[in-house]
């Protein structure tokens, strides 16, 4: 398993709606973060799309990634075949080792399973030709349904991406996602959370926390993949609570990233 970070590890520093830093983190600076943290993998997501960079800046990012021996992954949104083909070609052009996508429509709805299947089948020949894996985010699709969908297509270039926090939006936990989708997983996004009963007992509150301090059983997750003899990439991400100032929030983001990498190094050496 290879440990890395993503553009969502530093979402506040890059900028969120109504929370834009005076000097947003750049793609090259994200690579520098990875180098400082000692990880050799960076996943660039929709909040920092590399294909939107000016050509000169893109070449510098790719050059530095190669110089610092940092592997690149791309994450996008949507399952439109033309869009995915463009992303596949772009990924190969910059030497990315994996493409991930979230099968959601712009309004946040999940497409019909038949539509997802049709779109993914359409790009399997492209994945095979480029020898590039495509990981489908567990998003808000129940693990058994996503497992059945991917399995029905029967392509070694198609797999799952497990985000440990996504199952909170479904009547299932992260354990079910790992047990059901584990054998198909190409990418694993680690977020740790604490789920606490509300003070009045009516409902629950979910908050992010530093990796290793919440309710996520990381040793069990690592052992589960080891038993399957699989080594998906492991991407550290966090839900950083907003602080009094954006500067304080970004500082906490940096602290959690450092703490998270240190903790995950106990179980992941590469």
C-alpha positions in Angstrom: 0.0 0.0 0.0 1.3 3.5 -0.9 0.5 6.4 1.3 -0.4 9.8 -0.2 -2.4 13.0 0.2 -4.9 14.7 -2.0 -6.2 18.2 -2.8 -8.9 17.5 -0.3 -6.3 17.0 2.5 -5.9 20.8 2.2 -9.3 21.8 1.0 -9.4 25.0 3.2 -6.0 26.1 1.9 -7.1 25.6 -1.7 -10.4 27.4 -1.0 -14.0 26.5 -0.4 -17.2 28.4 -1.2 -17.3 31.6 0.9 -13.8 30.7 2.2 -11.1 31.7 -0.2 -7.6 32.4 1.1 -5.8 35.5 -0.1 -3.1 33.1 -1.5 -4.7 29.8 -2.3 -2.5 26.7 -2.3 -1.3 25.9 -5.8 -0.7 22.5 -7.5 3.0 22.9 -7.1 2.7 23.8 -3.5 0.6 20.7 -2.9 3.4 18.6 -4.3 5.7 20.4 -1.9 3.4 19.5 1.0 3.7 15.8 0.0 7.5 16.1 -0.2 7.6 17.7 3.3 5.3 15.0 4.7 7.5 12.3 3.1 4.8 10.7 1.0 5.2 9.7 -2.6 1.6 10.0 -4.0 -0.7 13.0 -4.6 -4.3 12.7 -5.9 -5.5 15.9 -7.6 -9.3 16.2 -7.3 -12.0 18.4 -8.8 -11.1 21.2 -6.4 -7.7 21.4 -8.1 -8.1 20.1 -11.7 -4.8 19.8 -13.4 -6.3 19.9 -16.9 -7.3 23.5 -16.2 -3.8 24.7 -15.5 -1.9 26.8 -18.0 0.4 24.6 -20.0 3.6 26.0 -18.5 2.4 25.5 -15.0 1.2 21.9 -15.8 4.6 21.0 -17.2 6.3 22.3 -14.1 4.0 20.2 -11.9 4.7 17.1 -13.9 8.4 17.8 -14.0 8.7 18.3 -10.2 6.6 15.2 -9.5 9.0 13.2 -11.5 12.0 14.9 -9.9 10.7 14.3 -6.4 9.5 10.7 -7.3 5.9 11.6 -6.4 3.2 9.5 -8.3 0.1 11.3 -9.5 -3.5 10.3 -9.4 -6.5 12.2 -10.9 -10.0 12.4 -9.5 -12.9 13.8 -11.4 -16.7 13.8 -11.3 -19.3 12.3 -13.6 -19.5 9.2 -15.9 -20.2 10.7 -19.3 -18.1 8.6 -21.6 -16.7 11.5 -23.6 -15.6 13.2 -20.4 -14.0 10.0 -19.0 -12.2 9.4 -22.3 -10.7 13.0 -22.1 -9.7 12.3 -18.5 -8.1 9.0 -19.4 -6.1 10.6 -22.2 -5.0 13.4 -20.0 -4.1 11.0 -17.2 -1.8 9.1 -19.5 -0.3 12.2 -20.9 0.9 13.4 -17.5 1.8 9.9 -16.3 -0.9 9.5 -13.7 -1.2 6.0 -12.3 -4.9 6.0 -11.6 -8.1 7.8 -12.4 -11.0 8.1 -9.9 -14.5 9.4 -10.6 -17.6 10.0 -8.6 -20.8 9.0 -10.5 -22.9 12.0 -9.5 -24.8 14.4 -11.6 -24.2 18.1 -11.2 -27.2 18.5 -9.0 -25.8 15.8 -6.6 -28.1 13.0 -7.7 -26.9 9.5 -8.4 -27.5 8.3 -12.0 -29.5 5.1 -12.5 -27.5 1.9 -12.2 -28.2 1.0 -15.8 -26.8 4.4 -16.9 -23.7 4.0 -14.8 -23.1 0.5 -16.3 -23.6 1.7 -19.8 -21.1 4.6 -19.4 -18.5 2.5 -17.7 -18.7 -0.3 -20.3 -18.2 2.3 -23.0 -14.8 3.4 -21.7 -13.4 -0.1 -20.8 -11.7 -0.4 -24.2 -10.0 3.0 -23.5 -8.8 1.9 -20.1 -7.5 -1.4 -21.6 -5.7 0.5 -24.4 -4.0 2.9 -22.0 -3.5 0.3 -19.2 -5.1 2.7 -16.7 -7.2 1.8 -13.7 -10.5 3.6 -13.1 -11.8 3.6 -9.5 -15.5 4.3 -8.9 -16.1 6.2 -5.7 -18.5 4.6 -3.2 -20.2 8.0 -2.9 -23.9 7.3 -2.0 -24.2 3.9 -3.7 -24.7 1.0 -1.3 -21.6 -1.3 -1.3 -23.5 -4.4 -2.5 -24.9 -2.5 -5.5 -21.6 -1.0 -6.4 -19.9 -4.4 -6.0 -22.5 -6.0 -8.3 -22.3 -3.2 -10.8 -18.5 -3.4 -11.1 -18.5 -7.2 -11.1 -20.9 -7.4 -14.0 -18.6 -5.5 -16.3 -15.7 -7.8 -15.6 -12.7 -5.6 -16.4 -9.4 -5.7 -14.4 -9.1 -2.0 -15.2 -12.3 -1.1 -13.3 -12.5 -1.1 -9.5 -13.8 0.8 -6.5 -12.6 3.8 -4.4 -13.6 3.6 -0.8 -14.0 6.8 1.2 -14.4 5.8 4.8 -16.8 8.7 5.5 -19.1 8.3 2.5 -21.1 5.4 4.0 -22.3 7.8 6.7 -24.9 9.0 4.1 -26.2 5.5 3.8 -27.7 2.9 6.2 -24.4 1.1 6.4 -21.0 1.6 8.0 -17.5 1.7 6.6 -16.9 -1.9 7.7 -19.5 -3.1 5.2 -17.8 -1.1 2.5 -14.5 -2.7 3.2 -15.9 -6.2 3.5 -18.0 -6.0 0.3 -15.8 -3.8 -1.9 -12.4 -4.7 -0.5 -11.5 -7.2 -3.3 -12.2 -4.5 -6.0 -10.6 -1.5 -4.3 -8.0 0.5 -6.2 -8.1 3.6 -4.0 -8.8 4.2 -0.3 -9.5 7.6 1.1 -9.0 7.7 4.9 -11.1 10.1 6.9 -11.6 9.7 10.6 -14.8 10.8 12.4 -16.6 10.7 15.7 -20.3 10.1 15.8 -21.8 11.4 19.0 -25.4 11.5 20.3 -26.9 14.9 20.4 -27.2 16.4 24.0 -31.0 16.0 23.9 -30.8 12.4 22.6 -32.6 13.2 19.3 -30.2 12.3 16.5 -26.4 12.3 16.2 -23.7 14.7 15.4 -20.8 13.8 13.1 -17.5 15.6 13.3 -14.1 15.1 11.7 -11.1 14.4 13.9 -7.4 13.7 13.4 -6.8 10.2 11.8 -6.2 7.7 14.6 -8.3 9.5 17.2 -11.8 8.7 16.0 -14.0 5.6 15.5 -12.3 4.4 12.4 -10.5 1.1 13.0 -7.5 1.6 10.8 -5.5 -1.5 11.9 -8.5 -3.6 10.9 -8.8 -1.9 7.5 -5.1 -2.5 6.7 -5.3 -6.1 7.9 -8.4 -6.6 5.7 -6.6 -5.6 2.6 -3.4 -7.5 3.6 -5.6 -10.7 3.9 -6.8 -10.1 0.4 -3.2 -9.5 -0.8 -4.3 -6.2 -2.2 -2.4 -2.9 -2.0 -4.7 0.1 -3.0 -3.3 3.6 -2.7 -4.2 5.1 0.6 -5.1 8.8 0.6 -5.2 10.8 3.8 -8.1 13.2 3.9 -9.8 15.1 6.7 -13.0 16.9 7.6 -11.5 20.0 9.3 -13.9 21.9 11.5 -14.0 25.6 10.7 -12.1 27.8 13.3 -12.6 31.4 14.3 -10.5 32.6 11.3 -9.6 31.0 7.9 -6.0 31.3 8.9 -6.6 29.2 12.0 -8.5 26.6 10.0 -5.7 26.2 7.5 -3.2 25.9 10.4 -5.3 23.1 11.9 -5.4 21.5 8.5 -1.6 21.4 8.3 -1.4 20.0 11.8 -3.9 17.2 11.1 -2.1 16.3 7.9 1.2 15.9 9.7 -0.4 13.9 12.6 -2.3 11.7 10.1 0.7 10.8 8.1 2.7 10.0 11.3 -0.1 7.8 12.5 -0.7 5.9 9.2 3.1 5.3 9.0 2.6 2.8 11.8 0.8 0.6 9.4 1.9 1.7 5.9 5.6 1.8 5.2 5.7 2.9 1.5 
